[in-house]
Amino acid sequence: MISLILFGLLAVLLLLSVPIAVSLGIASTVALLVSGKVSASYVPQGLVTSIDSFPLMAVPFFILAGDLMGHGGLSKRLVNVGRMFFGRYTGGLAIIAVVTCIFFAAISGSGPATVAAVGSILLPAMAKDGYKPGFSSGLIACSGSLGVIIPPSIPMVIYATSANVSVSKMFMGGVIPGLLIGFALISYAWWQSKRDGQVPASERPSRAEMLAVLNDAKWALIVPVIILGGIYGGVFTPTEAAAVGVIYGFVIGAFVYRELKLADLYKVFAGSALTTASIMLIVGTATIFGRALAIEGVPVQIAKAITSHVDQAWLLLLAINLLLLIVGTFMETIAAIIILTPILLPLVKALGIDAEHFGIVMIVNLAIGMVTPPVGVNLFVASRISGKPLETVVKGAMTPMFVMIAVLLAITFIPALSLALPALFGM
C-alpha cells in the first residue's frame, strides 16, 4: 500500500508537471506519514543530512567554475582552437562542435552548461554556413552529454557519494568512455555533413595564425591539466579542485582575457546559485525517496524478482541498460542516480561486477537520457539557444543518440574501457 502511494503520487505529480524535487518530496513525505514508521521530523532531518557531505561541495564549485569560464571567454577560445584544426575539413564546424564540447566537458562537469556554452557560439555560425538546423542543434545537444561523462562530472560525484566509491577513480574511469563517444560523434558529424554536401568553412591556417590562436587560448587549454592533473597527482581532492577551478576561471576571465565584467558577476553568481539550489533540492528529496523505498523493503523485493530470473552478469547488465534508458526519459539524472544506486548496486556486486564500472555504465545511460524527451534537458537548452522548435531538435538528435547507444553497449560489455586507466594509475 505504501509503495503504491509512493509511486502513484509521484507519477501523478510528474504528469501534472510538478518539478521533480517537489514531486519526490511530496510523495516521500505522504508515504512516510501514512506508514507511521517514522516521526514527522524524519523528512527535514533527512534533507539536511543527505547534503551534509564534503564530496557534494564539489557540485556548486564546478557549476560556478563553468559559468565563470563561459562568461570569461574561455569557451570562445576553445572554439577558435577547434576551428583552426578542423575548419578545413568537410563538416568542419560540426566536428568543431563535438571537439569543443569535449574540452568544455573537462571544465564544467554539466551537460546543460556545455550545451549552453558551446551552442551559443556555434549554432549561429553553423546556421550561417548552411548546416541544417535539426542536425546542428541535435548534434550539440548530444555532444553536450559528454559534460557528465568526461571528468570532472557532477553526476559522478553524486554516484561516488551514493555508492561509497572513490570520486577520483570514477573521474579516471570516465575518460576513455567519454573520448570514445566523442570520436563516434565526430565520425557521425563528418559522415552526415558529407552526405548533406557540406563544404569546408575555412582554408588551412598559416603557421603564424595557428601559433597566434594557440597562444590566445593557452589559458583555456590549461584548465583540464590543472584540475585533472591536480586530482590524479594527489595535489588536491576533487572538491578542492572545483574550488581551484572557480578561482582560476575568475582570474583568467577578469584579469587576463578581461571579458568577465563586474556587471556580469551578479548574473553568474545568481545563475549558479539557482542551479545549485535545484540540484541540492533534488539530492535531498531523492535521498528521502530512496530511504522510503528502503523502509518499505522495495529494493529487496526488486532484487529478489530480478535475481530469480537473471543469474548471468551480461544478461543483468543488458536488463539494467534497458531500465536506465527508460528511466532517463522521464527522471532527472541526479535523482535517478540517488534512487537507483542503492537498488541496483547490490545486484551487480553479487554477480562480480565492479562498482566503478557499473557507475560509468549508469552515468552514460543517464547522459543519453539528457537527449530523450520528455525530460531531455539538453534538448530544451539547444531548442532555446537555436530558436528552433523542440520537435526539430529531437529529430536531429535521434541518429547521434543511437550512435551513443552503440558505444554504450561496448562500454557495458568491455569493463576494461572503464577500469584500465584507473588500474594503470594504481587506483
N, C-alpha and C positions, 0 to 999 in steps of 0.2 A: 504493500500500500504506500509506504513512504517513498520507495523508488519510483512508483507511478506518479506521485505528486512531484517529486524532484525533476524527472524528465518531462513529464507532461506540462508542468508550469513553465519550464524552460523553453519548450517547443512553442507554447502559446505566445510567450513574451517575445521570442525571436521573430515569430510570424507577424507580430504587431510592430516590428521594427524598433523594439526597445533596445538600447545599447547593450552589448554583450556583458559588460561589467555589471550593469544594473540587473540584467536578467539573471545572471549567475547568483548575485547577492540575494535577490528576492526569492528565487527558487530554493536556494540553500537554507535561508532563514525560515521560510514557511515549513519546509520539510523537517528541519531540526526541531522547531517548536511543536509541530504536530506529533513527532515521535516521543517527545518528553524525555529523551535520554540525556540531554544536556541542558544546562541553565541558559537563560536569555543572554547572559554575559559572554557566552562562548563565542558568538559571532564577532563582536567588536574586539575581543582579545585575540581571536584568530587573525583578524585583519592586520593587527599590529605585529604579531609575532611572525606572520608569513613574509613580511617585507623587512624584518629586522635581520638583515643578512649582509655581511661585508661584500661577498661577490656581487650582490644585486646593486651595490653602489656604482658598479661599472656602467649600468644602464643609463642613468641620467648624464653621466660624463661623456659616454660615447655619442649620445644624442646631441648634446651641446657641442661637442667637438665637430661632428658632421655639419651642423648648422653654421658654425663659425667658419669652417673651411669652405663651405659652399658660398657664403656671402663674401668671404675674403679673397675670392679669385682663384683658389687652388683648383677647383673643378674645371674652370675655364682653361687653365694652363694644361691640365691633363688632356683636354680635348685637342688643344693645339699640338701636343706631342703625338697623339693618335693620328691626327690629320697629316702630320709630317711623314709618318711611317707608312700609312695605309691609304692616303688620299689618292694616290696614283693608280690604285687597283680598281677593278670592277667592283662596284658596291662599296667603294672606299668609305663613304660616310656611315654606311650600315655596319661595316667592320669596326670603324672608329667608335660607334655607339657601344658595341659589346666590350671592346677593349677598355674604354673609359669607365664602363660600369664595373669591370674587374678591378681597376685601380681604385675607383671611389669606394667599392665594397671594402677594400682594405683600409678605409678611413672611417666610414660612417657606421658600419655594423647594422644598418637598417635597410630593408628593401624599399619602402616608400621614399625614404630620403634619397636613395640612389636614383630612383626614377625621376624624382623632382629635380635633383641637381643636374643630371645628365640630360634629361628630356627638355628642360627649359632652354638649354643651349642648342641641342642638336635637332630637336623636332622642327623648329622653324627653318634651320639650314637644310634639312632633308626635304622639306616641302618645297623650298626654293629650287632645289636641284632635281625636282620631278619624281621623288620617291612616292609611292602610293601611301596615302595616309594610314590605311589599316596596317600595312606592312611595317612602316616605321614605328608607329605607336605600339603595335603589338610586340615588335622585337624589343623595344626598350622596356616595356612592361615585364617581359620575361627575363631580360638581362638584369633588370633591377633586382630580381630574386636572388642574384648572386650576393647581394648585400647581407643576407643572413646565412650564407654558406661559406664564403671566403672570410677568414678571420680578419679583424675581430667581429664577432657576431653576437648581437643581443640575445636571440633565442638560444644560442649555445651556452651563454651564461645562465639562463633560466633552466635549461636542461641539466647542466652540471650541478646546479643548486638542488634541483629536484631529485636527481639520481645519485647525488653524493659522489661525483667523479671529478677528476681534475679539469678545471677550465682550460689550462694550458694544453693538456692533451687533446681536448675537444678542438681547440683552435688549430693545433697542428694537424689533426685528423681531417679538418675541412679543406685543407689547401689543395690536395690532389683532386678530390671530387669537384671542388669549385672550378679549378682550371679545366678539368675535363668537360664540364658543362659549358664553360666559356668557349673552348675550342669548338665544341659541337655547334654552338650558336653562331660562331664566326663562319663555320663551314656552310651552315644553312643560309646565313646572310649573303655570302658570296654566290651560292647556287641560285637563290631566289632573285638576286639582283641581275645576274647574268641572264636568267630566264626572262626577266622583265625588260631586258635590253638597256640596263642602266650603264651609262658611260662614266669613266673615271672623272672625279671632280677637280683634280689638280695635276700638274706636272711634277716630275721628280724634283725635289728641292735641291739647291746647291749645298755644298759642304758648309759654307758660311751660314746659310739660312738654318740648317739643321743644328749647328752649334749654338746659334742665337736662341732658337726655340728651347733647346735642352737647358741652356743656361738660365733662361727666364723661368723654366718650370722646375729647376733643381730643388727648390724648397718644397714643392708639392710632391715630387717623386721620392723625397727622402722620408716622408711621413710613415709609410709602411715599414721602412727599415728601422725607424726609431721605435715605433710601437711594437711590432712583432719581434724585432731583434732584441729589444729590452726585455720582453716577456720570456722568450726562449733562452736568452743569455743569462737569465736569473737576476737581472738588474732590478726589475720591479715586477709586482704582481699584475694580472690583467686589470684589476681595479685601479691600481696606481698608474698603469699605462694609459688608461682612459683619462685620468686627470692630467697627465703629461700632454696628451693629445689636445685637451682644452687649452692649456697654456700655450702650446706650440701654435695651434690654429689662430688664437687671438694675436699673438706676437707677429706672426708672419702676415696675417691679413691686415692688421692695423698699422704695422711699422715697416714692413718690408715691401709688400705689394701696395699698401695704403688704399685698399679698396673697401676695407671694413671701417665704416664711418661711425662716429659716436651716435648718430641718429639711428643706425642700423641695430645697435646693441639691444634696444628695448624690444624690437621685433624678434631678434634672435633668441633672447632670453625668454620672452613670453611664449614663443612657439615651442621652444624646447621644454619649458615648464608644463605646457598643456599636454605635449606628447608624453612626457614622463609621468604626469599625473594619471593619464588614461591607462598607460601600461601598468603602473603600480596598482591602480584600482582593479585591473584585470587579474594581476598576480594575486592580490588579496582575496578577491571573491572566488576566483578559480580554485585557490587553495581550500577555502571553506567548502566549496562544492565537492572537491576531492575527499575532504575529511568526512563530509556527509555520506558520500559513497562508501567510504571505508567503515563507518559506523554501522551502515546497513549491510555490510558484507558483500557489496556488489562486485568488487574486484575478485574476491574468492570465487563467487558464483561464475563469473565470466571465465576465470582461469580454468575451473573445472569443466565448463562447457567446451572450451577450446581444446584443452589437453585430452579430453575424452575422444576427440575426433582427429586431432593432429598430433603426431608424435615424431615428426621429422622437421629438422631445422629449416630446410629450404621451403617446405610447404607452409610452415608458420610464418616465415618472412614474407612469402607471397601473399598470404591472407592479411598480414598486418599492413603491407603496402596498399592493398586494395582498401582496407579500412581507413588508413590515413589519408589516402587520396579523396575518399568520400567525405571524411571529417573536415578536410581542408577546404571543401567547397562552402561550408556553412559556419565554421568556427574559426575565430582569430587564432593565429599561430601560438602566441604565448599561453592563451587559455587552454588550447589543445595539449600543449606540452605538459602543463602542470596537472591537468586532469588525467591524461592517458598514461603518463610515465609510471605512476605507481601501479597501474593496472597491467601494463604490458611488459614492463621491465622484468618482473619475476618470471614471466613465461619464457622470455628469451634466454634469461640466465640459466633456467632449468635445463635448457637444451644446449648449453655451452656456447651461446652467442655472446660476444664481448659487449659490455655495456656502452663503451665509446663508439664501437661500430654501429650498434643499434641507434645511438643518439644521432649519428650522422645520417643514417637512413631516415629516421623520423624527421629531422630538420629539412632534408631535401624534399621529402614528401610534402611537408607543410609549406615549403617555399613554392612548390608548384601550386599549392592552394592559393597563393597570392595572386595567381592569374586565372583562377577559376571562379566564375560567379556562383552564388550571389555576394560572397564576402571577399572577392578578389580585390584587395585594397590597391594593388599596383595598377589594376585596370582603371580604377576610378581616378587615380593620380594622373595616369597617362591621358585619360579622356579629358580631364580638366585642363591640362597643360596644352594638349594639341587642339582643343576646341572641337573635337570630333565626337559624335555620339558614341555611347558605350558599346553599342552593337558593332560599330566599325572596329573598335579596338579589340573586342572579343574575337571577332572573325580573324583579325590579323595575328592574334596570339595563339590560335589553335595549332598551327603547324609547329612553331617553335616549342610549344608546350609538349607536344608528342616527342619532339627531339629530346627534351629534358627527361621525359619518362623513360625513353630508351636508355639514356645514360644512368638514370636511377636504378634500372634493373642490373646494370653492370656493377654499380656501387653496392647494391644489395648482396649479390652473389659472389663478389670478389672482395672479401674483407680486407685484403692487403691494400686496396686503394685507400682505405681509411686508416689502416693501422701501421703501414710500412714506415711512414715518415715519423710518427711518434716513436716507433721502435728504433729507428735509426739514431734518434737523439736520446735514446735511453729512457724514454718516458713509460 
